Amino acid sequence: MKSAIVTPPETASRNALAVIATVAAGAAVYWLRDILTPLAMAIFLLIMIDGVKRTIEARTPLPRRWAGVAALALVVLAFFASIGIIVNGAAGFFGEASGVSQNIGPRIDQIIRDVYGLFHLVNPPTAQDLINSIDLRGYLASTAMQVQGIASSAFFVLVYLGFLLASQMGFQRKIVAMFPAKAHRDEAVAVFQRVRGGVEGYLWVQAVTGIMICAAAWLLMRAVGLQNAEFWTFVIFIVGFIPVLGGAVAGLAPPLFALVQFSSYWPAVILLVGLQIILFVVGNFIQPRMQGDNQNIDPVVVLLALAFWGKLWGVVGMFLSTPLAVMAMAVLAEFQGSRWMAVLLSGDGEPYADKGPRKGGKTPPKPRRKPATKGDAEAAG
């Protein structure tokens, strides 16, 4: 008979303390979500600005100072352009949709009758019956509150971003003060580089694959004749940064609107099948080849992170769920006591290829890291 595994009292106490601390941190994050969500978005934009800055420095003759100004201008303009496209696109979408608004009710009634007839059901409801059963006023009020929240959050994001950019100038001195020993300072900068590389890699893959999906989807929607295809194209690109749910919205929203716009079911069927093929090919063949070790995240962890951060921070949490999971894995993998959590978060049990045992059971030698430079310390801010 096998003996039970004995857990030392100090280990049990440490694990219980870690669970309590995790629950308390989650409660604090939820309670302070109005403050933390704009800050998280500002940090997200700061990492984007740093990546664009280094790209400009490497590929253009601009000096270091002007490269930072150009990167800031590009990211801020893109941020405002996204908000403008959403507002103007939504206005244009509803404006063009008014051309078919007179036929929406009868068309929905026809769709309901056809569905009931397909399953041999009787007494189908009408569109007016469905509308009467919905608290439309409550939904409109909730939508208005969300739009107001997005506008105020955008303002605070820019305020936080300005202060973060201003604090970068003194970050190098803070790094030196926190880590007087050069070896420890190099290790701290290496941790930041891993976090930054993971987030930038995620952004790069999602942006490139999103452009591929949008290009193919736009051609398909224009070929079918869907109204305001440009608005749907932008929606598909934005929701592509939300795991799981983004693909569902991108593959189902345009076909559902096509059901109402067209008198035939074929355009909606063509859009549904075509978009699903596009999403399947990009998601299963192109995207995995572009992902590197810094996105070695278990799919279950991606789903749990989406549910967790979506519950805490709403739509903003859904957008940031995967980058936050990447950052958590990068930080946890750097410490011996928390490396086991990074292993659980990873997809193949190896958070990073240069650390820990490989699949052959051999432990590779620890790689020599380049000493931290002044640019790395400044970038860490």
DRENDREN-215742 format. One line per field, with one value per residue (C-alpha): residue number from 1; residue in three letters; chain; x, y, z. Coordinates in nm, 4 decimals. Layout:
BEGIN
seq	NUM / ...;
type	Ala / ...;
mol	A / ...;
X	X / ...;
Y	Y / ...;
Z	Z / ...;
***
This chain:
BEGIN
seq	1 / 2 / 3 / 4 / 5 / 6 / 7 / 8 / 9 / 10 / 11 / 12 / 13 / 14 / 15 / 16 / 17 / 18 / 19 / 20 / 21 / 22 / 23 / 24 / 25 / 26 / 27 / 28 / 29 / 30 / 31 / 32 / 33 / 34 / 35 / 36 / 37 / 38 / 39 / 40 / 41 / 42 / 43 / 44 / 45 / 46 / 47 / 48 / 49 / 50 / 51 / 52 / 53 / 54 / 55 / 56 / 57 / 58 / 59 / 60 / 61 / 62 / 63 / 64 / 65 / 66 / 67 / 68 / 69 / 70 / 71 / 72 / 73 / 74 / 75 / 76 / 77 / 78 / 79 / 80 / 81 / 82 / 83 / 84 / 85 / 86 / 87 / 88 / 89 / 90 / 91 / 92 / 93 / 94 / 95 / 96 / 97 / 98 / 99 / 100 / 101 / 102 / 103 / 104 / 105 / 106 / 107 / 108 / 109 / 110 / 111 / 112 / 113 / 114 / 115 / 116 / 117 / 118 / 119 / 120 / 121 / 122 / 123 / 124 / 125 / 126 / 127 / 128 / 129 / 130 / 131 / 132 / 133 / 134 / 135 / 136 / 137 / 138 / 139 / 140 / 141 / 142 / 143 / 144 / 145 / 146 / 147 / 148 / 149 / 150 / 151 / 152 / 153 / 154 / 155 / 156 / 157 / 158 / 159 / 160 / 161 / 162 / 163 / 164 / 165 / 166 / 167 / 168 / 169 / 170 / 171 / 172 / 173 / 174 / 175 / 176 / 177 / 178 / 179 / 180 / 181 / 182 / 183 / 184 / 185 / 186 / 187 / 188 / 189 / 190 / 191 / 192 / 193 / 194 / 195 / 196 / 197 / 198 / 199 / 200 / 201 / 202 / 203 / 204 / 205 / 206 / 207 / 208 / 209 / 210 / 211 / 212 / 213 / 214 / 215 / 216 / 217 / 218 / 219 / 220 / 221 / 222 / 223 / 224 / 225 / 226 / 227 / 228 / 229 / 230 / 231 / 232 / 233 / 234 / 235 / 236 / 237 / 238 / 239 / 240 / 241 / 242 / 243 / 244 / 245 / 246 / 247 / 248 / 249 / 250 / 251 / 252 / 253 / 254 / 255 / 256 / 257 / 258 / 259 / 260 / 261 / 262 / 263 / 264 / 265 / 266 / 267 / 268 / 269 / 270 / 271 / 272 / 273 / 274 / 275 / 276 / 277 / 278 / 279 / 280 / 281 / 282 / 283 / 284 / 285 / 286 / 287 / 288 / 289 / 290 / 291 / 292 / 293 / 294 / 295 / 296 / 297 / 298 / 299 / 300 / 301 / 302 / 303 / 304 / 305 / 306 / 307 / 308 / 309 / 310 / 311 / 312 / 313 / 314 / 315 / 316 / 317 / 318 / 319 / 320 / 321 / 322 / 323 / 324 / 325 / 326 / 327 / 328 / 329 / 330 / 331 / 332 / 333 / 334 / 335 / 336 / 337 / 338 / 339 / 340 / 341 / 342 / 343 / 344 / 345 / 346 / 347 / 348 / 349 / 350 / 351 / 352 / 353 / 354 / 355 / 356 / 357 / 358 / 359 / 360 / 361 / 362 / 363 / 364 / 365 / 366 / 367 / 368 / 369 / 370 / 371 / 372 / 373 / 374 / 375 / 376 / 377 / 378 / 379 / 380 / 381;
type	Met / Lys / Ser / Ala / Ile / Val / Thr / Pro / Pro / Glu / Thr / Ala / Ser / Arg / Asn / Ala / Leu / Ala / Val / Ile / Ala / Thr / Val / Ala / Ala / Gly / Ala / Ala / Val / Tyr / Trp / Leu / Arg / Asp / Ile / Leu / Thr / Pro / Leu / Ala / Met / Ala / Ile / Phe / Leu / Leu / Ile / Met / Ile / Asp / Gly / Val / Lys / Arg / Thr / Ile / Glu / Ala / Arg / Thr / Pro / Leu / Pro / Arg / Arg / Trp / Ala / Gly / Val / Ala / Ala / Leu / Ala / Leu / Val / Val / Leu / Ala / Phe / Phe / Ala / Ser / Ile / Gly / Ile / Ile / Val / Asn / Gly / Ala / Ala / Gly / Phe / Phe / Gly / Glu / Ala / Ser / Gly / Val / Ser / Gln / Asn / Ile / Gly / Pro / Arg / Ile / Asp / Gln / Ile / Ile / Arg / Asp / Val / Tyr / Gly / Leu / Phe / His / Leu / Val / Asn / Pro / Pro / Thr / Ala / Gln / Asp / Leu / Ile / Asn / Ser / Ile / Asp / Leu / Arg / Gly / Tyr / Leu / Ala / Ser / Thr / Ala / Met / Gln / Val / Gln / Gly / Ile / Ala / Ser / Ser / Ala / Phe / Phe / Val / Leu / Val / Tyr / Leu / Gly / Phe / Leu / Leu / Ala / Ser / Gln / Met / Gly / Phe / Gln / Arg / Lys / Ile / Val / Ala / Met / Phe / Pro / Ala / Lys / Ala / His / Arg / Asp / Glu / Ala / Val / Ala / Val / Phe / Gln / Arg / Val / Arg / Gly / Gly / Val / Glu / Gly / Tyr / Leu / Trp / Val / Gln / Ala / Val / Thr / Gly / Ile / Met / Ile / Cys / Ala / Ala / Ala / Trp / Leu / Leu / Met / Arg / Ala / Val / Gly / Leu / Gln / Asn / Ala / Glu / Phe / Trp / Thr / Phe / Val / Ile / Phe / Ile / Val / Gly / Phe / Ile / Pro / Val / Leu / Gly / Gly / Ala / Val / Ala / Gly / Leu / Ala / Pro / Pro / Leu / Phe / Ala / Leu / Val / Gln / Phe / Ser / Ser / Tyr / Trp / Pro / Ala / Val / Ile / Leu / Leu / Val / Gly / Leu / Gln / Ile / Ile / Leu / Phe / Val / Val / Gly / Asn / Phe / Ile / Gln / Pro / Arg / Met / Gln / Gly / Asp / Asn / Gln / Asn / Ile / Asp / Pro / Val / Val / Val / Leu / Leu / Ala / Leu / Ala / Phe / Trp / Gly / Lys / Leu / Trp / Gly / Val / Val / Gly / Met / Phe / Leu / Ser / Thr / Pro / Leu / Ala / Val / Met / Ala / Met / Ala / Val / Leu / Ala / Glu / Phe / Gln / Gly / Ser / Arg / Trp / Met / Ala / Val / Leu / Leu / Ser / Gly / Asp / Gly / Glu / Pro / Tyr / Ala / Asp / Lys / Gly / Pro / Arg / Lys / Gly / Gly / Lys / Thr / Pro / Pro / Lys / Pro / Arg / Arg / Lys / Pro / Ala / Thr / Lys / Gly / Asp / Ala / Glu / Ala / Ala / Gly;
mol	A / A / A / A / A / A / A / A / A / A / A / A / A / A / A / A / A / A / A / A / A / A / A / A / A / A / A / A / A / A / A / A / A / A / A / A / A / A / A / A / A / A / A / A / A / A / A / A / A / A / A / A / A / A / A / A / A / A / A / A / A / A / A / A / A / A / A / A / A / A / A / A / A / A / A / A / A / A / A / A / A / A / A / A / A / A / A / A / A / A / A / A / A / A / A / A / A / A / A / A / A / A / A / A / A / A / A / A / A / A / A / A / A / A / A / A / A / A / A / A / A / A / A / A / A / A / A / A / A / A / A / A / A / A / A / A / A / A / A / A / A / A / A / A / A / A / A / A / A / A / A / A / A / A / A / A / A / A / A / A / A / A / A / A / A / A / A / A / A / A / A / A / A / A / A / A / A / A / A / A / A / A / A / A / A / A / A / A / A / A / A / A / A / A / A / A / A / A / A / A / A / A / A / A / A / A / A / A / A / A / A / A / A / A / A / A / A / A / A / A / A / A / A / A / A / A / A / A / A / A / A / A / A / A / A / A / A / A / A / A / A / A / A / A / A / A / A / A / A / A / A / A / A / A / A / A / A / A / A / A / A / A / A / A / A / A / A / A / A / A / A / A / A / A / A / A / A / A / A / A / A / A / A / A / A / A / A / A / A / A / A / A / A / A / A / A / A / A / A / A / A / A / A / A / A / A / A / A / A / A / A / A / A / A / A / A / A / A / A / A / A / A / A / A / A / A / A / A / A / A / A / A / A / A / A / A / A / A / A / A / A / A / A / A / A / A / A / A / A / A / A / A / A / A / A / A / A / A / A / A / A / A / A / A / A / A / A / A / A / A / A / A / A / A / A / A / A / A / A / A / A;
X	0.0000 / 0.1391 / 0.1969 / 0.0330 / 0.2398 / 0.3329 / 0.3247 / 0.5449 / 0.3497 / 0.5480 / 0.4591 / 0.0892 / 0.1003 / 0.2808 / 0.0297 / -0.2660 / -0.1129 / -0.0628 / -0.4301 / -0.5504 / -0.3212 / -0.4492 / -0.8127 / -0.7391 / -0.5508 / -0.8401 / -1.0871 / -0.8647 / -0.8287 / -1.2069 / -1.2738 / -1.0182 / -1.1108 / -1.2123 / -0.8585 / -0.6614 / -0.8184 / -0.7051 / -0.3627 / -0.3360 / -0.4311 / -0.1760 / 0.0991 / -0.0153 / 0.0187 / 0.3565 / 0.4885 / 0.3529 / 0.5245 / 0.8545 / 0.8275 / 0.7435 / 1.0298 / 1.2859 / 1.1507 / 1.1876 / 1.5416 / 1.6395 / 1.4813 / 1.4942 / 1.7723 / 1.5828 / 1.7848 / 1.6856 / 1.5036 / 1.2908 / 1.2202 / 1.0493 / 0.8430 / 0.7409 / 0.6440 / 0.4348 / 0.2591 / 0.1843 / 0.0412 / -0.1682 / -0.3012 / -0.3855 / -0.5629 / -0.7766 / -0.8298 / -0.9672 / -1.2165 / -1.3132 / -1.3593 / -1.5786 / -1.8002 / -1.8203 / -1.8440 / -2.1292 / -2.3087 / -2.2593 / -2.3640 / -2.6951 / -2.7440 / -2.7076 / -2.9071 / -3.1999 / -3.2398 / -3.3515 / -3.5179 / -3.8634 / -3.8165 / -3.6554 / -3.9801 / -4.1346 / -3.7988 / -3.7522 / -4.1099 / -4.0311 / -3.7111 / -3.8985 / -4.1720 / -3.9130 / -3.7297 / -4.0541 / -4.1524 / -3.8139 / -3.8705 / -4.2471 / -4.3440 / -4.6643 / -4.7630 / -4.4402 / -4.3980 / -4.3589 / -4.0757 / -4.3011 / -4.3686 / -3.9962 / -3.9350 / -4.2144 / -4.0549 / -3.7229 / -3.6481 / -3.5301 / -3.5150 / -3.2912 / -3.0544 / -3.0334 / -2.9599 / -2.6913 / -2.5359 / -2.5326 / -2.3593 / -2.0970 / -2.0286 / -1.9897 / -1.7544 / -1.5422 / -1.5099 / -1.4063 / -1.1672 / -1.0005 / -0.9328 / -0.7803 / -0.5729 / -0.4069 / -0.3520 / -0.1850 / 0.0183 / 0.1509 / 0.2639 / 0.4210 / 0.6172 / 0.7328 / 0.8444 / 1.0597 / 1.3328 / 1.4073 / 1.3585 / 1.7250 / 1.8242 / 1.5526 / 1.6855 / 2.0364 / 1.9056 / 1.6939 / 1.9688 / 2.3132 / 2.4837 / 2.5338 / 2.4491 / 2.1132 / 2.0456 / 2.1144 / 1.8765 / 1.5993 / 1.6391 / 1.6325 / 1.2997 / 1.1565 / 1.2851 / 1.1054 / 0.7795 / 0.8152 / 0.9026 / 0.5991 / 0.3552 / 0.5104 / 0.5106 / 0.1420 / 0.0599 / 0.2605 / 0.0988 / -0.2542 / -0.2065 / -0.0599 / -0.3099 / -0.5905 / -0.4906 / -0.4909 / -0.8367 / -0.9729 / -0.8393 / -0.9984 / -1.3211 / -1.3523 / -1.3190 / -1.5806 / -1.8266 / -1.7826 / -1.8352 / -2.1588 / -2.2722 / -2.3023 / -2.3718 / -2.0962 / -1.8351 / -1.5629 / -1.7315 / -1.7563 / -1.3925 / -1.2792 / -1.5004 / -1.3423 / -0.9923 / -1.0706 / -1.2493 / -0.9632 / -0.7661 / -1.0269 / -0.9555 / -1.2374 / -1.5154 / -1.3463 / -1.3593 / -1.7246 / -1.8219 / -1.6160 / -1.7683 / -2.1317 / -2.2119 / -2.1870 / -2.3924 / -2.6642 / -2.6929 / -2.6976 / -3.0082 / -3.1909 / -3.0453 / -3.1055 / -3.4311 / -3.2428 / -3.0532 / -2.7638 / -2.5596 / -2.5709 / -2.4726 / -2.1826 / -2.0604 / -2.0927 / -1.9020 / -1.6439 / -1.5647 / -1.5392 / -1.2928 / -1.0850 / -1.0771 / -0.9953 / -0.7053 / -0.5496 / -0.6100 / -0.4830 / -0.2110 / -0.0767 / -0.1028 / 0.0676 / 0.3677 / 0.4063 / 0.3840 / 0.7116 / 0.8132 / 0.6905 / 0.3326 / 0.3639 / 0.0368 / -0.1932 / -0.5320 / -0.7155 / -0.5202 / -0.6207 / -0.9871 / -0.9635 / -0.7780 / -1.0502 / -1.3233 / -1.1311 / -1.0273 / -1.3570 / -1.5380 / -1.3105 / -1.2602 / -1.5265 / -1.4384 / -1.1009 / -1.0129 / -1.1029 / -0.8666 / -0.5841 / -0.6431 / -0.3838 / -0.1115 / -0.1609 / -0.1276 / 0.1910 / 0.3307 / 0.2419 / 0.4170 / 0.7252 / 0.7573 / 0.6759 / 0.9324 / 1.2144 / 1.1884 / 1.2576 / 0.9726 / 0.7085 / 0.8466 / 0.6015 / 0.3132 / 0.4782 / 0.5079 / 0.1335 / 0.0590 / 0.2809 / 0.1598 / 0.4320 / 0.5723 / 0.8698 / 0.7985 / 1.1291 / 1.3547 / 1.6732 / 1.5736 / 1.4911 / 1.5160 / 1.4340 / 1.2372 / 1.5442 / 1.5917 / 1.9131 / 1.9512 / 2.1123 / 2.3787 / 2.2563 / 2.3007 / 2.5251 / 2.3170 / 2.4246 / 2.4869 / 2.2150 / 2.2814 / 2.1566 / 1.9009 / 1.7655 / 1.7264 / 1.5467 / 1.3246 / 1.2307 / 1.0493;
Y	0.0000 / 0.3351 / 0.5924 / 0.9314 / 1.2285 / 1.4373 / 1.8129 / 2.0179 / 2.2672 / 2.5606 / 2.4587 / 2.4355 / 2.7736 / 2.9302 / 2.7879 / 2.9049 / 3.2513 / 3.2583 / 3.1661 / 3.4334 / 3.6927 / 3.6003 / 3.6377 / 3.9697 / 4.0973 / 3.9975 / 4.1822 / 4.4905 / 4.4796 / 4.4594 / 4.7337 / 4.9674 / 4.8811 / 5.2400 / 5.3507 / 5.0493 / 4.9928 / 5.3313 / 5.2755 / 4.9288 / 5.0677 / 5.3469 / 5.0941 / 4.8942 / 5.2025 / 5.2834 / 4.9413 / 5.0009 / 5.3401 / 5.1853 / 4.9147 / 5.1656 / 5.3873 / 5.1081 / 5.0137 / 5.3742 / 5.3921 / 5.0698 / 5.1405 / 5.5192 / 5.7796 / 5.9753 / 6.0477 / 5.8878 / 6.1945 / 6.2461 / 5.8741 / 5.8903 / 6.1917 / 6.0236 / 5.7014 / 5.8937 / 6.0863 / 5.7711 / 5.5764 / 5.8674 / 5.9441 / 5.5768 / 5.5774 / 5.8789 / 5.7483 / 5.4226 / 5.6110 / 5.8316 / 5.5365 / 5.3626 / 5.6700 / 5.7720 / 5.4135 / 5.3420 / 5.6576 / 5.5601 / 5.2047 / 5.3068 / 5.5682 / 5.3169 / 5.0617 / 5.3052 / 5.2260 / 4.8762 / 4.9657 / 4.9621 / 4.5993 / 4.4837 / 4.3912 / 4.1953 / 4.0333 / 3.9149 / 3.7834 / 3.5890 / 3.4437 / 3.3321 / 3.1680 / 2.9859 / 2.8598 / 2.7393 / 2.5703 / 2.3987 / 2.2358 / 2.1856 / 2.4218 / 2.6240 / 2.9723 / 3.1566 / 3.4895 / 3.8164 / 4.0657 / 4.3001 / 4.0241 / 3.9744 / 4.3476 / 4.3776 / 4.1014 / 4.2891 / 4.5789 / 4.7971 / 5.1120 / 4.9411 / 4.8176 / 5.1641 / 5.3223 / 5.0630 / 5.1230 / 5.4988 / 5.4498 / 5.2268 / 5.4823 / 5.7539 / 5.5283 / 5.4661 / 5.8406 / 5.9189 / 5.6217 / 5.7424 / 6.0792 / 5.9193 / 5.6830 / 5.9813 / 6.1500 / 5.8373 / 5.7986 / 6.1548 / 6.0974 / 5.7617 / 5.9236 / 6.1985 / 5.9460 / 5.7606 / 6.0232 / 5.9354 / 5.5616 / 5.4882 / 5.6434 / 5.4413 / 5.1182 / 5.1976 / 5.2841 / 4.9679 / 4.7364 / 4.8724 / 4.5491 / 4.5388 / 4.1679 / 4.2216 / 4.5238 / 4.3220 / 4.0525 / 4.3078 / 4.4531 / 4.1001 / 4.0348 / 4.3503 / 4.2540 / 3.9209 / 4.0893 / 4.3495 / 4.0878 / 3.8788 / 4.1695 / 4.3072 / 3.9622 / 3.9206 / 4.2623 / 4.1934 / 3.8545 / 3.9793 / 4.2905 / 4.1056 / 3.8199 / 4.0708 / 4.2610 / 3.9344 / 3.8421 / 4.1914 / 4.2061 / 3.8734 / 3.9519 / 4.2942 / 4.1404 / 3.8794 / 4.1341 / 4.3654 / 4.0745 / 3.9810 / 4.3447 / 4.3851 / 4.7429 / 4.9374 / 4.6662 / 4.9043 / 4.9371 / 4.5601 / 4.5277 / 4.7591 / 4.5782 / 4.2459 / 4.3906 / 4.5339 / 4.2264 / 4.0103 / 4.1138 / 3.9433 / 3.5678 / 3.3264 / 3.5878 / 3.7962 / 3.5122 / 3.4444 / 3.8086 / 3.8333 / 3.5165 / 3.5696 / 3.9433 / 4.0189 / 3.7100 / 3.8011 / 4.1506 / 4.0020 / 3.8029 / 4.1306 / 4.3215 / 4.0643 / 3.8934 / 3.5704 / 3.3516 / 3.2828 / 3.5999 / 3.5225 / 3.1600 / 3.2678 / 3.5138 / 3.2600 / 2.9864 / 3.2240 / 3.3968 / 3.0658 / 2.9386 / 3.2568 / 3.2395 / 2.8674 / 2.9017 / 3.2011 / 3.0681 / 2.7145 / 2.7517 / 3.1083 / 3.2303 / 2.9281 / 2.9673 / 3.3330 / 3.2723 / 3.2271 / 3.1037 / 3.4250 / 3.3228 / 2.9673 / 2.9963 / 2.7052 / 2.7493 / 2.6748 / 2.9558 / 3.1927 / 3.1031 / 3.1366 / 3.4680 / 3.5952 / 3.4986 / 3.6268 / 3.9670 / 4.0107 / 3.9607 / 4.2063 / 4.4784 / 4.4198 / 4.4802 / 4.6351 / 4.3227 / 4.1070 / 4.3051 / 4.2852 / 3.9263 / 3.7579 / 4.0268 / 4.0065 / 3.6273 / 3.6624 / 3.9124 / 3.6882 / 3.3895 / 3.5982 / 3.7267 / 3.3974 / 3.2100 / 3.4289 / 3.3128 / 2.9642 / 2.9650 / 3.0608 / 2.8848 / 2.5975 / 2.8406 / 2.9580 / 2.5930 / 2.5481 / 2.8621 / 2.7550 / 2.5432 / 2.2754 / 2.2966 / 2.5101 / 2.8800 / 2.9705 / 2.7577 / 2.8825 / 2.7850 / 2.4563 / 2.0986 / 2.0259 / 1.7341 / 1.5159 / 1.5458 / 1.7488 / 2.0858 / 2.3377 / 2.5734 / 2.9119 / 3.1557 / 3.4550 / 3.7664 / 4.0952 / 4.3533 / 4.6102 / 4.9272 / 5.2782 / 5.2297 / 4.9129 / 5.0865 / 5.3768 / 5.1386 / 4.9609 / 5.2761;
Z	0.0000 / -0.1037 / 0.1649 / 0.1363 / 0.0273 / 0.3291 / 0.2737 / 0.5068 / 0.7189 / 0.5818 / 0.2239 / 0.3053 / 0.4771 / 0.1838 / -0.0652 / 0.1437 / 0.1686 / -0.2088 / -0.2661 / -0.0236 / -0.1820 / -0.5293 / -0.4240 / -0.2511 / -0.5569 / -0.7842 / -0.5605 / -0.5608 / -0.9391 / -0.9776 / -0.7218 / -0.8834 / -1.2432 / -1.3285 / -1.2428 / -1.3614 / -1.7042 / -1.8474 / -1.6908 / -1.8462 / -2.1880 / -2.1459 / -2.0652 / -2.3667 / -2.5885 / -2.4305 / -2.5333 / -2.8837 / -2.9000 / -2.7913 / -3.0583 / -3.3319 / -3.2121 / -3.2394 / -3.5822 / -3.7029 / -3.5630 / -3.7399 / -4.0784 / -4.1196 / -4.0910 / -3.8242 / -3.5074 / -3.1774 / -3.0449 / -3.3555 / -3.3831 / -3.0435 / -3.1469 / -3.4722 / -3.2924 / -3.0381 / -3.3144 / -3.5149 / -3.2214 / -3.0886 / -3.4367 / -3.4848 / -3.1468 / -3.2386 / -3.5921 / -3.4528 / -3.2359 / -3.5302 / -3.7636 / -3.5077 / -3.4602 / -3.8271 / -3.9449 / -3.7087 / -3.8256 / -4.1892 / -4.1161 / -3.9607 / -4.2309 / -4.5102 / -4.3143 / -4.3153 / -4.6843 / -4.5964 / -4.2649 / -4.4233 / -4.5167 / -4.1914 / -4.0176 / -4.3072 / -4.3848 / -4.0261 / -4.0278 / -4.3450 / -4.1940 / -3.8805 / -4.0910 / -4.3016 / -3.9921 / -3.8335 / -4.1587 / -4.1820 / -3.8430 / -3.9001 / -3.6183 / -3.5990 / -3.4810 / -3.5549 / -3.3714 / -3.5555 / -3.5328 / -3.3358 / -3.0833 / -3.0337 / -2.9951 / -2.7385 / -2.5309 / -2.5151 / -2.2833 / -2.5709 / -2.3598 / -2.1069 / -2.3768 / -2.5337 / -2.1952 / -2.1261 / -2.4681 / -2.4115 / -2.0768 / -2.2377 / -2.5122 / -2.2492 / -2.0544 / -2.3642 / -2.4293 / -2.0710 / -2.0634 / -2.3843 / -2.2198 / -1.9093 / -2.1254 / -2.2907 / -1.9524 / -1.8134 / -2.1323 / -2.1007 / -1.7426 / -1.8312 / -2.1126 / -1.8785 / -1.6154 / -1.8687 / -1.8439 / -1.4826 / -1.5115 / -1.5789 / -1.2463 / -1.0729 / -1.2242 / -1.0998 / -0.7531 / -0.7278 / -0.8595 / -0.7647 / -0.8727 / -1.2485 / -1.2718 / -1.0992 / -1.3179 / -1.6323 / -1.5071 / -1.4432 / -1.7918 / -1.9367 / -1.7621 / -1.9143 / -2.2579 / -2.2326 / -2.1317 / -2.4047 / -2.6648 / -2.5752 / -2.6003 / -2.9187 / -3.0762 / -2.9960 / -3.1425 / -3.4572 / -3.5232 / -3.4555 / -3.6700 / -3.9702 / -3.9624 / -3.9035 / -4.2172 / -4.4143 / -4.2872 / -4.3503 / -4.7068 / -4.7993 / -4.6115 / -4.7793 / -5.1247 / -5.0370 / -4.8953 / -5.1939 / -5.4329 / -5.2570 / -5.2412 / -4.8641 / -4.7627 / -4.5850 / -4.6283 / -4.5047 / -4.1663 / -4.1277 / -4.2344 / -3.9560 / -3.7050 / -3.8065 / -3.7566 / -3.4118 / -3.2741 / -3.4035 / -3.0941 / -2.8718 / -2.8539 / -2.9432 / -2.9368 / -3.2046 / -3.4554 / -3.3739 / -3.4309 / -3.7506 / -3.8948 / -3.7969 / -3.7877 / -4.1646 / -4.2662 / -4.0137 / -4.1587 / -4.5094 / -4.4094 / -4.3567 / -4.6521 / -4.9261 / -5.0187 / -5.0913 / -4.8445 / -5.0801 / -5.0080 / -4.6362 / -4.6994 / -4.9234 / -4.6609 / -4.3803 / -4.5647 / -4.7103 / -4.3819 / -4.1984 / -4.4603 / -4.4318 / -4.0518 / -4.0573 / -4.3009 / -4.1255 / -3.7747 / -3.8376 / -4.0994 / -4.1151 / -3.7559 / -3.5920 / -3.8253 / -3.7269 / -3.3542 / -3.1698 / -2.8287 / -2.6671 / -2.7505 / -2.6307 / -2.4339 / -2.3609 / -2.5384 / -2.2136 / -2.0462 / -2.3279 / -2.2743 / -1.8963 / -1.9258 / -2.1601 / -1.9121 / -1.6088 / -1.7418 / -1.9251 / -1.5952 / -1.4140 / -1.6762 / -1.9420 / -2.3075 / -2.2204 / -2.0241 / -2.3233 / -2.5448 / -2.2910 / -2.1736 / -2.3956 / -2.3540 / -1.9772 / -1.9902 / -2.1973 / -1.9482 / -1.6541 / -1.8114 / -1.8907 / -1.5330 / -1.3610 / -1.5723 / -1.4412 / -1.0786 / -0.9549 / -0.7041 / -0.9621 / -1.2685 / -1.2217 / -1.2823 / -1.6055 / -1.7110 / -1.6550 / -1.8569 / -2.1480 / -2.4359 / -2.4358 / -2.0838 / -2.1876 / -2.1256 / -2.2905 / -2.5022 / -2.3345 / -1.9799 / -1.8125 / -1.9395 / -2.2998 / -2.4322 / -2.4420 / -2.0672 / -2.1018 / -1.9432 / -2.1803 / -2.0513 / -1.9430 / -2.2316 / -2.1981 / -2.1858 / -2.3307 / -2.0583 / -2.0206 / -2.2123 / -2.1585 / -2.4363 / -2.2754 / -1.9412 / -2.1039 / -2.3003 / -1.9789 / -1.8756;
***
